[in-house]
C-alpha cells in the first residue's frame, strides 16, 4: 500500500473542495467560480513565500492553494 505525502493530500483536498463548490454554485445559482489567472498566480506566489517576507499573513498552505486554483491556471475560460 502506497502512502501519499501531505502535500499531495492537501492538493487533492483543495481540488475536491473547488469541484464541490463549483458544483454547488452551478446547481443552485447557475454560476461558476472563475478567478483570473494573474490573481491565481499571485495567490500561489504569496502562499509559497516564507513567513518572514509575507506582506500580510496568508492562512492557507501552498498545497491547498495550488489545488484550489489549479483549474484556473490550467484552463482558460471565456467570461461570457
Secondary structure, 3 states (H helix, E strand, C coil): CCCCCHHHHHHHHHHHHHHHHHHHHHHHHCCCCCCCHHHHHHHHHHHHCCHHHCCCCCCCCHHHHHHHHHHHHHCCCCCC
